[in-house]
Structure formats: C-alpha cells, structure tokens
C-alpha cells in the first residue's frame, strides 16, 4: 500500500522506479539520528594523539564513495597552518585502501598525523567523537541512502561538514556545513579553515546539530511512522534515511 523512504531525494528516485501509476504510494518518514549508547563506563582515553591535539575526523566505513583521498589532500593543505591538527578516519577500512591513504599521507608529509583506526568498539567510537573538533562526512554519489555516521555526529553535537547531496543536502544550514560533491581538496580545506578559525561558528553548528537530532530521535521517527500507518498523520515533505555508513 505504501513505500516509505527517508528523504525527499530518495522519494524522487523511488517515484521514478515506481512509475506514474504507483508514484503516489511513495512517502517519507524522518531519519532517526541517535549515536550508539555507551555502556555507562567512562569513555576510554585516546592515547594515540596528544592531549592538546585538535582532531579533524571522519566516521563510519572508509570507502572510496566517501572521498577519503580528497579529505587527506585537504588535510595536507591545512597541516602547515595548524601544527596541532591531526586527521583520523574512524571505521573499518580495507588493507588496500588503508595503504593508499597512508602512501598519500607520506607523499604530503602528514603520515605521522594521519590515523586509520579500523573497526572500534562503541566506547572507542564515542571517545573519538568526544575529542573531535570538526567532522567531515563526504559522499561522491547518492542511491537513496543516508549516513548513520553523519547522524551520530549530529546527535553528539559535533560540528560537521557534509556533501550537499541526498539526505545530507536536506539538512538545515544551521545543523551542518555543506560542500558540493565535486568540491576540490582546496575548497574543502578552505571550508574547514573557515570553521576552525571561528569558535562561534563551531559552537553554532554544534547547537544546531543537537537541536536537529533532538527533533529526529528514534522515538520521533517511530511516532511519525505509526501516524502514517494508522492514517492519523501525513507524510512529511522533508525527512531523512539510514545506512550502516
């Protein structure tokens, strides 16, 4: 009877697939943005980076679709200006891609400031997020999905830069900064620099992210879904989608 997706961008794709006779069945329901819950123990100390380091980070599975090479190149441009800045990619990564990224880091002279964690526990994941000054969550293409990792950053109030694409492109301007999908490493670095140099802007993004996540909790998404299925509510024209990345 209904086919529910979690962003207007995904709905447009689904309506194309469904065709004009069935397009009316496609609706949207909000994407829940809640980070993994800690066990209750204190976050572990991240000992691989100095206590005074500023952390630029990307969360979730490390894959070419997330443009990690562009992020490393942007970090290479930022590194001379910010000697205290380090870059970490927190999530599973193949051995081949990890070696590519480390080789790029070596070529740019930033290998010692580049960290690829691989798979981490929920507590370690949250510890890295707690240390992050600025997150960068990029996408090269969109097939209807959204990023759980970007949602985690919003929930944690981490100032975040996202690609202006799909679900991420529908995020409010006060919840996430955006760069175009085809932004160069230099353009990405400039966006990072603008935020890193502006404490007030970082705080505003953090506050906007938390407000957005509070309005898009799992409880809120479940209520919206129930209302749609029970016929007591209407499909929202703007929502959000979830993926493991």
Secondary structure, DSSP 8 states (H G I E B T S, - for coil): --EEESSHHHHHHHHHHH-TTTGGGEEE-----------SS-----TTS-TT-EEEEEES---GGG-HHHHHHHHHHHHTT-TTEEEEEEB---HHHHHHHHHHHHHHT-GGGEEEEES--HHHHHHHHHHEEEEEE--S--SS---HHHHHHHHHT--EEEESSHHHHTS-TTT-EEE-TT--HHHHHHHHHHHHT-HHHHHHHHHHHHHHHHHT-HHHHHHHHHHHHHTSS---SS-------
